[in-house]
Amino acid sequence: MNFKLTEDQLQLQDAAREFARAELPAIAAELERDNKPPSRDLVKRYAELGFLGINVSSEYGGLGLGNIEALIVLEEFGKISSAVGFPIFESSVGPVRAIEHFASDALRQRIVPAVCSGDMVVAVSMSEPDAGSALTDLKTRGVVKGDRLVINGTKRWCSGGGHADAYVVYCRLSDDPGAKGIGAVLVEKDAPGLSFGPNEQLMGFRGIPSSDLNFDDCEVPLDNVIVQAGGGFKKLMEAFDLERCGNATMSLAQASGALEDVSAYVQERKQFGKPIAEFQAVQLKLAEMQMKVEAARLLIWRAASLAEDGLPSVLHSSTGKCFANTIAREVTGDAMQLMGAYGYSKEFPMERRLRDSWGWGIAGGAIDIQKVNIAGAMLGRRFDQRR
């Protein structure tokens, strides 16, 4: 067991940090102001610098590195803002990994290299008006008609909705009840019968567009089916365990970025004739924040490291996500309090970090649902919430 990053990992971290800090703060402020996603030119630049598809196989245009490397880069970009970090998230731990693991080779070859080169953005669409935490209650349905799959239904809270080039859509593909009937299909943005709702106005996540997806006899080729019904839902959830590590890292990034900002602030800000870092109450709060950040990072990296030859376990990924989601809210809140009015002002990134921290604890499975996952994995059983 080695807790030290390798020299290559440190160099990658330094490169990501240097680029993110030098190039992205002004862009992050613009995306926050206008609530627009990163430009395609910026995403292409990420690709040119080797920041997309870090842990995707080189066979499909990725760098072929590990999950830890991907999460290291994601944290550095996420420290600047969730919006500028989201392309890293989508290309390394997002739905493209389900395509890489489970889709046909033809679909993998068509989609995954395009994501890694920055030529394509792929989002995931899971939730529905009546199916969020109760994901097996999905009603959106795909029916085979000849060589096409015809989809009807409505998806909600799709991050990337209306902006992404394609969507990995979880939907019902058979008459089997519950999870057995659910699979996933790739729907490209120009598919006939697909339309989008307006961009949601959320408390945070500005620069990460979210909207409804409406399917009205939407037709896609059968070759676009990623996972069939039957045992497919279990596969999708296994892939989603890696996405949980990405969600946790985005939470961690809000906390670690807040800690860096407030650590500098308390050494500069003077009250009663001395820097406020000289006050013991401030020192205790900083120590508490540091412990939380370090513990969250280690839990996330454990999940990612143990899954290096596959996908993370639900126990480790849910533990990391639940803890990181929780401490991010606490750390950003404490950092805002230490910075006073400066933390509360939109002229500085702290209030944005706090708002985004609340979002990451909702997205990708709410905090309390992670606790149910953890308990189930601990006891080796599944808890049926309907009984």
C-alpha positions as CSV (number, residue, x, y, z in Angstrom):
1,M,0.0,0.0,0.0
2,N,1.6,3.2,-1.2
3,F,0.1,6.6,-0.6
4,K,2.6,8.5,-2.6
5,L,1.9,9.6,-6.2
6,T,4.4,8.4,-8.8
7,E,6.7,10.9,-10.5
8,D,4.6,10.6,-13.7
9,Q,1.4,11.3,-11.7
10,L,2.9,14.3,-10.1
11,Q,4.0,15.7,-13.4
12,L,0.5,15.2,-14.8
13,Q,-1.0,16.9,-11.7
14,D,1.4,19.9,-12.1
15,A,0.6,20.2,-15.8
16,A,-3.1,20.2,-15.2
17,R,-2.8,22.7,-12.3
18,E,-0.6,25.0,-14.3
19,F,-2.9,25.1,-17.3
20,A,-6.1,25.4,-15.2
21,R,-4.8,28.2,-13.0
22,A,-3.3,30.1,-15.9
23,E,-6.0,29.7,-18.5
24,L,-9.3,29.0,-17.0
25,P,-10.4,31.4,-14.2
26,A,-11.5,34.1,-16.6
27,I,-13.4,31.5,-18.8
28,A,-15.0,30.1,-15.6
29,A,-16.3,33.5,-14.7
30,E,-17.7,34.0,-18.2
31,L,-19.5,30.6,-18.1
32,E,-20.9,31.4,-14.7
33,R,-22.1,34.8,-15.8
34,D,-23.7,33.6,-19.1
35,N,-24.7,30.1,-18.0
36,K,-23.2,28.7,-21.1
37,P,-21.0,25.5,-21.5
38,P,-17.3,25.5,-22.5
39,S,-16.8,26.3,-26.1
40,R,-16.0,23.5,-28.6
41,D,-12.7,25.3,-29.2
42,L,-11.8,25.0,-25.5
43,V,-12.8,21.3,-25.5
44,K,-10.6,20.7,-28.5
45,R,-7.8,22.4,-26.7
46,Y,-8.2,20.1,-23.8
47,A,-7.9,17.2,-26.2
48,E,-4.8,18.6,-27.8
49,L,-3.2,18.9,-24.4
50,G,-4.1,15.3,-23.5
51,F,-6.7,16.1,-20.9
52,L,-9.6,14.1,-22.4
53,G,-10.1,10.4,-22.2
54,I,-7.2,10.0,-19.8
55,N,-8.2,6.6,-18.6
56,V,-9.8,5.5,-21.9
57,S,-7.9,2.7,-23.8
58,S,-5.4,4.0,-26.4
59,E,-7.2,1.7,-28.8
60,Y,-10.1,4.1,-28.8
61,G,-8.1,7.3,-28.8
62,G,-7.5,7.8,-25.0
63,L,-4.3,8.0,-23.2
64,G,-4.6,4.5,-21.6
65,L,-3.7,5.7,-18.2
66,G,-5.5,4.8,-14.9
67,N,-8.5,6.1,-13.0
68,I,-6.3,7.9,-10.5
69,E,-4.6,9.9,-13.3
70,A,-8.1,10.9,-14.6
71,L,-9.3,12.0,-11.2
72,I,-6.1,13.9,-10.5
73,V,-6.7,16.0,-13.6
74,L,-10.4,16.3,-12.9
75,E,-9.8,17.8,-9.4
76,E,-7.4,20.4,-10.7
77,F,-9.9,21.6,-13.3
78,G,-12.8,21.3,-10.9
79,K,-11.0,23.6,-8.5
80,I,-11.4,26.4,-11.0
81,S,-15.1,25.6,-11.6
82,S,-17.5,22.7,-12.2
83,A,-18.2,24.0,-15.7
84,V,-14.6,24.0,-16.9
85,G,-14.1,20.6,-15.3
86,F,-17.2,19.0,-16.8
87,P,-15.6,18.0,-20.2
88,I,-12.9,16.1,-18.3
89,F,-15.7,14.4,-16.3
90,E,-17.7,13.5,-19.4
91,S,-14.7,12.0,-21.3
92,S,-13.1,10.0,-18.4
93,V,-15.7,8.9,-15.9
94,G,-19.0,9.8,-17.7
95,P,-21.2,7.8,-20.1
96,V,-18.6,7.3,-22.7
97,R,-17.1,4.7,-20.4
98,A,-20.3,2.6,-20.6
99,I,-20.0,2.8,-24.3
100,E,-16.3,1.7,-24.1
101,H,-17.1,-1.2,-21.8
102,F,-20.4,-2.6,-23.1
103,A,-21.3,-1.3,-26.6
104,S,-20.6,-3.1,-29.9
105,D,-17.1,-2.6,-31.3
106,A,-18.6,-0.6,-34.2
107,L,-20.3,1.8,-31.8
108,R,-17.2,2.1,-29.7
109,Q,-15.1,2.9,-32.7
110,R,-17.6,5.5,-33.9
111,I,-18.1,7.3,-30.6
112,V,-15.3,6.9,-28.1
113,P,-12.4,8.3,-30.3
114,A,-14.5,11.3,-31.2
115,V,-15.1,12.1,-27.5
116,C,-11.3,11.7,-26.8
117,S,-10.4,14.1,-29.7
118,G,-12.9,16.7,-28.5
119,D,-15.1,16.3,-31.6
120,M,-18.0,15.0,-29.7
121,V,-19.7,15.5,-26.4
122,V,-21.8,12.6,-24.9
123,A,-24.1,13.1,-21.9
124,V,-26.1,10.6,-19.8
125,S,-29.8,10.7,-19.4
126,M,-31.2,8.7,-16.5
127,S,-33.8,10.6,-14.4
128,E,-37.5,11.1,-15.3
129,P,-40.3,13.1,-13.8
130,D,-41.3,10.1,-11.6
131,A,-38.0,8.3,-11.5
132,G,-34.9,9.7,-9.7
133,S,-33.7,7.8,-6.7
134,A,-36.3,5.1,-7.7
135,L,-34.5,4.6,-11.0
136,T,-36.1,1.3,-11.8
137,D,-39.4,3.1,-12.2
138,L,-38.4,4.4,-15.6
139,K,-41.2,4.7,-18.1
140,T,-39.4,5.9,-21.2
141,R,-39.7,3.0,-23.6
142,G,-37.9,1.7,-26.7
143,V,-39.7,-0.7,-29.0
144,V,-38.1,-2.6,-31.9
145,K,-39.7,-1.9,-35.2
146,G,-37.8,-3.5,-38.1
147,D,-34.2,-2.4,-38.0
148,R,-35.0,0.6,-35.8
149,L,-35.7,1.3,-32.1
150,V,-38.6,3.7,-31.5
151,I,-38.5,5.6,-28.2
152,N,-41.2,7.4,-26.4
153,G,-41.1,9.2,-23.1
154,T,-39.6,12.2,-21.2
155,K,-36.2,12.4,-19.4
156,R,-35.4,15.0,-16.9
157,W,-32.4,16.8,-15.3
158,C,-30.0,15.8,-18.2
159,S,-26.7,17.5,-17.7
160,G,-25.7,18.5,-21.2
161,G,-29.3,18.5,-22.4
162,G,-29.6,20.4,-25.6
163,H,-25.8,20.9,-25.8
164,A,-24.3,17.4,-26.2
165,D,-24.0,15.7,-29.5
166,A,-25.4,12.4,-28.2
167,Y,-27.0,10.9,-25.1
168,V,-26.7,7.6,-23.4
169,V,-30.4,7.1,-22.5
170,Y,-31.5,4.6,-19.9
171,C,-34.9,3.3,-20.9
172,R,-37.2,0.3,-20.7
173,L,-36.4,-2.1,-23.5
174,S,-38.7,-5.0,-22.6
175,D,-41.9,-5.8,-20.7
176,D,-40.0,-7.3,-17.8
177,P,-40.7,-5.4,-14.5
178,G,-38.2,-3.3,-12.6
179,A,-34.5,-3.5,-13.4
180,K,-34.8,-6.5,-15.7
181,G,-36.6,-4.4,-18.4
182,I,-34.0,-1.6,-18.4
183,G,-31.2,-1.1,-20.9
184,A,-29.4,1.8,-22.6
185,V,-29.2,3.2,-26.1
186,L,-27.2,6.0,-27.7
187,V,-29.4,8.8,-29.1
188,E,-27.8,11.4,-31.3
189,K,-29.0,15.0,-31.0
190,D,-30.4,15.1,-34.6
191,A,-32.4,11.8,-34.2
192,P,-35.9,12.4,-35.6
193,G,-38.4,12.7,-32.8
194,L,-36.0,14.0,-30.2
195,S,-36.5,17.5,-28.8
196,F,-35.3,19.5,-25.8
197,G,-36.9,21.5,-23.1
198,P,-35.6,24.9,-22.0
199,N,-32.3,25.2,-20.2
200,E,-33.0,24.7,-16.5
201,Q,-32.2,27.6,-14.2
202,L,-30.5,25.9,-11.2
203,M,-29.0,27.2,-8.0
204,G,-25.6,26.2,-9.1
205,F,-24.0,24.2,-12.0
206,R,-24.1,27.3,-14.2
207,G,-22.2,26.5,-17.4
208,I,-23.4,22.9,-17.2
209,P,-26.6,23.0,-19.3
210,S,-29.5,20.9,-18.0
211,S,-32.8,20.2,-19.8
212,D,-35.6,17.7,-20.4
213,L,-35.3,15.3,-23.3
214,N,-38.6,14.6,-25.1
215,F,-38.9,11.4,-27.2
216,D,-41.9,11.4,-29.6
217,D,-41.6,8.3,-31.8
218,C,-37.8,9.0,-31.8
219,E,-36.1,6.5,-34.1
220,V,-32.5,5.2,-33.8
221,P,-30.7,2.3,-35.4
222,L,-30.7,-1.0,-33.5
223,D,-26.9,-0.8,-33.6
224,N,-27.1,2.1,-31.2
225,V,-28.3,-0.2,-28.3
226,I,-25.5,-0.2,-25.8
227,V,-26.9,-2.6,-23.2
228,Q,-29.9,-4.8,-23.7
229,A,-32.6,-5.5,-21.1
230,G,-32.2,-8.5,-18.9
231,G,-29.0,-8.3,-17.0
232,G,-28.2,-4.9,-18.6
233,F,-29.2,-2.7,-15.7
234,K,-26.5,-4.3,-13.4
235,K,-23.9,-3.5,-16.0
236,L,-25.0,0.1,-16.3
237,M,-24.8,0.5,-12.5
238,E,-21.3,-1.0,-12.5
239,A,-20.2,1.6,-15.0
240,F,-22.0,4.3,-13.0
241,D,-19.9,3.4,-10.0
242,L,-17.0,5.0,-11.8
243,E,-19.1,8.0,-12.5
244,R,-19.7,8.2,-8.8
245,C,-16.0,8.6,-8.3
246,G,-16.0,11.5,-10.8
247,N,-19.0,13.1,-9.0
248,A,-17.1,12.7,-5.7
249,T,-14.0,14.3,-7.2
250,M,-16.0,17.3,-8.4
251,S,-17.3,17.7,-4.8
252,L,-13.8,17.3,-3.5
253,A,-12.6,19.9,-6.0
254,Q,-15.0,22.5,-4.5
255,A,-13.7,21.7,-1.0
256,S,-10.0,21.5,-1.9
257,G,-10.3,24.7,-3.9
258,A,-12.1,26.4,-1.1
259,L,-9.4,25.3,1.4
260,E,-6.6,26.7,-0.9
261,D,-8.5,30.0,-1.3
262,V,-9.3,30.5,2.4
263,S,-5.8,29.4,3.5
264,A,-4.3,32.3,1.5
265,Y,-7.0,34.7,2.7
266,V,-6.6,34.1,6.4
267,Q,-2.9,34.9,6.1
268,E,-3.5,38.2,4.4
269,R,-6.7,39.4,6.1
270,K,-5.9,41.5,9.2
271,Q,-8.2,42.2,12.1
272,F,-7.3,43.5,15.6
273,G,-3.8,44.3,14.3
274,K,-2.8,40.9,13.0
275,P,-3.6,38.3,10.4
276,I,-6.7,36.3,11.3
277,A,-4.7,33.1,10.9
278,E,-3.1,34.0,14.2
279,F,-6.4,33.3,16.0
280,Q,-6.7,29.8,17.4
281,A,-10.4,29.6,16.4
282,V,-9.3,30.0,12.8
283,Q,-6.5,27.5,13.1
284,L,-8.9,24.9,14.5
285,K,-11.3,25.4,11.6
286,L,-8.6,25.1,9.0
287,A,-7.4,21.9,10.6
288,E,-10.9,20.4,10.5
289,M,-11.2,21.4,6.8
290,Q,-7.9,19.9,6.0
291,M,-8.8,16.5,7.6
292,K,-12.1,16.4,5.7
293,V,-10.5,17.1,2.4
294,E,-7.7,14.6,2.9
295,A,-10.1,11.9,4.0
296,A,-12.4,12.4,1.1
297,R,-9.5,12.3,-1.4
298,L,-8.2,9.0,0.1
299,L,-11.6,7.4,0.0
300,I,-12.1,8.3,-3.7
301,W,-8.6,7.2,-4.7
302,R,-9.1,3.9,-2.9
303,A,-12.2,3.2,-4.9
304,A,-10.5,4.2,-8.2
305,S,-7.3,2.3,-7.4
306,L,-8.9,-1.0,-6.4
307,A,-10.8,-0.9,-9.6
308,E,-7.8,-0.4,-11.9
309,D,-8.5,-3.6,-13.7
310,G,-12.2,-3.0,-14.0
311,L,-14.9,-0.9,-12.4
312,P,-15.2,0.3,-8.8
313,S,-17.4,-1.6,-6.3
314,V,-20.6,0.0,-5.1
315,L,-19.3,-0.1,-1.5
316,H,-16.2,1.9,-2.2
317,S,-17.7,4.3,-4.8
318,S,-20.7,5.1,-2.7
319,T,-18.6,5.6,0.4
320,G,-16.3,8.0,-1.4
321,K,-19.3,9.9,-3.0
322,C,-21.3,10.1,0.2
323,F,-18.4,11.4,2.2
324,A,-17.1,13.8,-0.4
325,N,-20.6,15.2,-1.1
326,T,-21.1,15.8,2.6
327,I,-17.8,17.4,3.5
328,A,-17.8,19.6,0.4
329,R,-20.9,21.4,1.7
330,E,-19.3,21.7,5.2
331,V,-15.9,22.9,4.0
332,T,-17.2,25.5,1.5
333,G,-19.6,26.8,4.1
334,D,-16.8,27.1,6.7
335,A,-14.5,28.8,4.2
336,M,-17.3,31.3,3.3
337,Q,-17.7,32.1,7.0
338,L,-14.0,32.7,7.5
339,M,-13.9,35.0,4.5
340,G,-17.0,36.9,5.6
341,A,-18.5,39.3,3.1
342,Y,-15.7,38.4,0.6
343,G,-16.8,34.8,0.6
344,Y,-20.4,35.8,0.1
345,S,-19.7,38.2,-2.8
346,K,-20.0,37.1,-6.4
347,E,-16.8,38.8,-7.1
348,F,-15.0,35.8,-5.7
349,P,-15.5,32.1,-6.4
350,M,-16.4,30.9,-2.9
351,E,-20.1,31.4,-3.1
352,R,-20.1,29.5,-6.4
353,R,-18.2,26.6,-4.8
354,L,-20.8,26.4,-2.1
355,R,-23.7,26.3,-4.5
356,D,-22.1,23.7,-6.7
357,S,-21.3,21.6,-3.6
358,W,-25.0,21.3,-2.9
359,G,-25.6,20.2,-6.5
360,W,-23.0,17.4,-6.5
361,G,-24.7,15.9,-3.5
362,I,-27.9,15.6,-5.5
363,A,-26.6,14.6,-8.9
364,G,-25.6,11.0,-9.5
365,G,-27.6,9.6,-6.6
366,A,-28.5,11.6,-3.5
367,I,-26.4,11.4,-0.3
368,D,-28.9,9.3,1.6
369,I,-29.3,6.9,-1.3
370,Q,-25.5,6.3,-1.1
371,K,-26.0,5.4,2.5
372,V,-28.5,2.8,1.5
373,N,-26.1,1.4,-1.0
374,I,-23.3,1.3,1.6
375,A,-25.5,-0.6,4.1
376,G,-26.6,-3.0,1.5
377,A,-23.0,-3.7,0.4
378,M,-21.9,-4.1,4.0
379,L,-24.6,-6.7,4.7
380,G,-24.5,-8.4,1.4
381,R,-28.2,-7.7,0.6
382,R,-30.5,-5.4,-1.3
383,F,-33.0,-3.3,0.6
384,D,-36.3,-3.0,-1.2
385,Q,-37.6,0.5,-0.6
386,R,-41.1,-0.4,-1.8
387,R,-41.8,-2.7,1.2
